[in-house]
Amino acid sequence: MKLIIVAVGHRMPAWVQAGFDEFARRMPRELQLQLVEVKAEPRSGGKTVEAMMAAEAARIEATLPSRCRRVILDERGADLSTLALARRLESWQGAGDDVALIVGGPDGLAPAFKAGAHEAIRLSSLTLPHALVRPLLAEALYRAWTVLKNHPYHRE
């Protein structure tokens, strides 16, 4: 099974990639963590927000494996504790499909795209910089995996 973080935006600061890479490297071979960057629609040219989100949704769609569980990150998504995320990860592994965790652009995800997701989660109730999502999500997934393996990384 693969965990694929699909994120709108590219040319992130070096610390973003370094943080993501650190936790992706720690993941086991049977639960690889990948990052797929999707180009954001230019915020110029008089396009409506809806048109920009639709264009980004089409780009996201083109990157997704034909069979995968779609999990969107959304401010209205389920607020999971680390233990709840670990249980969710265990459930995803049991189902056997790859899981795409999808991060929208500056305006979020198109409503039609969101409606097609299997589930929605959120990382925090805080407003966070968009770039911080990638390493934060990678760490959360690594921590959830360590919980399942009774690894001492997570202390409770």
N, C-alpha and C positions, 0 to 999 in steps of 0.2 A: 504494500500500500504506500502511496505517496501522499504527502501533504504539500499542496501547491498554494503558495500565497500569490495571488494575482492582484497587483496593485497599479492603479493609474498614477502615472508620473514617472519620470526618469531624470537622470542627472542629479541624484540626491547627493548630499554631502558625504564625504568619505566615511565619517563615523557611522552613518546609517548602514552602509554596506558592511563595514567591519563588525558592527553589532549583530547584524543578521547572520553573517558568516560564522561568527563565534558559536552561536547556538545551532545553526544548521550542521556545523561540523560535529557537534556533540550528539546529534541524533543517531540512532542505530541504523544499520543498513536496511533493515526491514521496515523502517519508517522514515524514509528520506524526506527532507524538507527542501523544497525548491522555491525560488522566487522568479516570477514572470512579471516583467514591467510592461505596462501598456501605455502608449503615448497618450497624453492628455490632449483634448481638443483645444486648439488655440482660443484664448479668451478675447479675440478681436474679430472684426469683420461683421459685426452686427447680428450674429447668430443668437437665437434665443437660448436660454438655459436648457430648456427641454431638448432643443436640437443638439446642443453640445453633449448632454448626458446620453442621448440616443446614439450619437456617434461613438462615444466611449463604450457604451454597452455593446455595440457591434464589434468593436475591437476586443473587448473582453471575451465575448462569445467565441470569437475566432481562435482564442488561445486555449480554451477549455477542452480537456479530453472528452471524447464522445460519451463516455459513461463516467460520471463523477458526481459526488454529492456536492451541491452548491450551498456554501455557508457564507452569507453576506455579513460584513461588519457594518452595523448600523446603530445609531444612538438610541433607537427604540428596541434594539434586540435584547435577547435574554441576558441578564446580568449574572454571570457565572462565577462562582468561587473557583479556586484552584482545584478543589476536590470534585466539584461538579464538572469542570472541564476535563479532568482525568476520566471521569465516568463516561463523558461524551466521547472522548478519544477512544476509549475501550469499545464503546458501541460502534463507532465508525470502523475500527479495526475488525470487529466481528462481522460487519456487513461486507467487507472486502473491497469495496470500491475506493478509488482515489478520492480525496477530499480537496476541493478548491475553496480556499478562504479568500473572499473577494473584497478588496478595499477600493472604494470609489474615488473619484477625483474631487476637486475643490467644491463642487456642487452636490456631491453624493452620487448615488446610483439612480438610474432611470426607474420610475415607478413600475413599469412593465417588467423590467429586468428583476427588480426586487420581488415582484409577485411570483416569479418562476423559481425562486430559491427554495431549497428544502428547509432551511432554518436561518435565523438571524441571531447574531450575538453581538455584544458590545464589550469593549475592553475596559471602559471606565466611564464614570459619570462626569469626570473632569473634561474640560476642553484641552486637547493635546495637539501639539504640532503634527501635521500630516505625516511628516517623515518619521516621527517617533513610532508610528504604528508597526512598521516592519520589524525592528529589533524587539519591540515590546511583545508582539505576537509570537515571534520566534522563541523568545524566552518563556512565555506562558505555555507554549506547546511542549518545550523541552521539560519544563517543571512538571507538567501534567504527566508526561511519560515517566519521569523519575518517581512520581507518586505511585504509578502502576507497578513499577519495578522495586518498590521499597528502597529506593536509593536514598542516601542521607542528604542529598541536595535540598530536599524540601523538609523543613522542620515545622512541626505543628504542636 
